[in-house]
Amino acid sequence: MQINGLQQSLFERIGGRDKLKELLRYFYADVRQHALLGPIFNAHIDDWPAHIENIADFWSGLTGGPARYRGGMPWKHVNLGLDESHFQAWLGLWKRTCATHLKESEASEMGQLADKIGQRLRGIIAKHAPPPTNGP
């Protein structure tokens, strides 16, 4: 969409930081209850409001808003034992949340960004994660 001849960023089209944080609250409410993802997230995140703020910074930069994220996101996931089932669950929840709370075009773009994030994380984990152990 253009306003005064200028293309709006995805960040602006979804409603800015407040809408992004709202979207993330819905998403993480589902994640925390998810049978596969919940135990991982709940074991590693103690302060959910701070996590929402931090991830809002991450998504803000990705969507054309202020780029304030300084967290080294990929490296935080390397030692979590994630596999394809985790990525599929995460992507499914994210896309469902976006489809429920955003316009179709913005939901599609957010899903495409999540696909790219997932691909990047998969590559980093494949290269740097320790090999799985088969018991004690």
N, C-alpha and C positions, 0 to 999 in steps of 0.2 A: 504494500500500500504506500502511496506517495502523499505527502503533505507538503504543500508549498514547493512542489517539484523535487522534494527530497525523499529518498527511499527510507522507510522506517526499518529499524533493526528488528530482529525477532524479539529481542529483549523488550523493546517498546510495544510491539504488537501483542505480546502476551500480558502486558500490563505492568512491566517494570519489576522492581525488586519485591514489592509487597505481594504481587501475584505469584512470583517465583517462589517465595517463601511459603505461601499458602499451598502451592502445588507440592512442594517438598514435604510439608507437614502431612498432607494426604498420602503421599507416596510412602513415607517412612512409617506412618501408622500401619499400612498394609505390610511393609517389610517386617516390622517388629512382630507381627502375628503369623508370618509365613513359616511353615514347618521347616523348610530348608534354610532360608535366609535369616530368620529371626534369631536363632541361637548364635550365629556368627556376629551379627550386628550388635545384639544385646550384650555379648561378651566383651566387645571392644569399644563401645560408646557409652560413656557414663553421663555425659551432659548433652542431652538431645537438643535443647535450644541452641547451644553453642555449635553443635554439629550442623544444624539447619542453617545457621548464619554462615558457617564456613563453606558448606556446599552451595549455598546461594551465591557466595562470592565466585565459586568455581563456575557455576552455570551462567552467572552474569557475564563473565568474560567470554564464554563460548557463544553466547547469543548476541553479542554486540553491545552489551552494557559495560559498566565500569569493570576493569580487569584488576581485581584486588586479591585474587587467590594466590597464596604462597605456600601451599601445603605439600607439594610432592606426592600428589594423589596416587599415581601408579605404584609407587614403592610401598605404600601402606598396605597393599593387597598381596604382595609377593609371597608372604609366609602364611597365608590364611588357608592353604589347601583347597583353593577354588578349582572347580572343574567346569566342564561345559554345562552341566545341569544348573550350577549356580548362575552362570551368565544368562541362560535361557529364562530362569525364574526372574532374575533382576530385570531383564529386558521386557519380559511379559508384563510384570507389574508396572514398570515405568510407562510403557505404551498404553496400558489400560488407564492408568491415572491421567495421562495426557489427553487421551481420547475422551475421558469423562469430564475434564475440567477446562479444556481449551477448545478453540475453534479447530475444525478439521485440518486446515492448512498448517496452523501452528503446531498442532499435535503431531502431524506428519514430520515436520522439520525437527521437532524435539526428539522424535523416534529415530530419525536419521542420525542425529548427533549422538544419541545413545549407542546406536550400532557402531559408530566410529570409535567411541570410547571403549566399548566392549572389545572390538578388534585390537585396539592398541594394548589394552590390558592383557588380553590373551597372549599376545606376542611377548610382552614383558615377562609375564608369568612363565611362559614356556621356556624362555631363555634364562631366567634368574631364580626361579623357585627351587628349593631343595627337592630332591627326589622323594616320592612318597615312601613311608615306612610301612612294612607289613607286620605290624605288631611289635611287642616289646623285645 
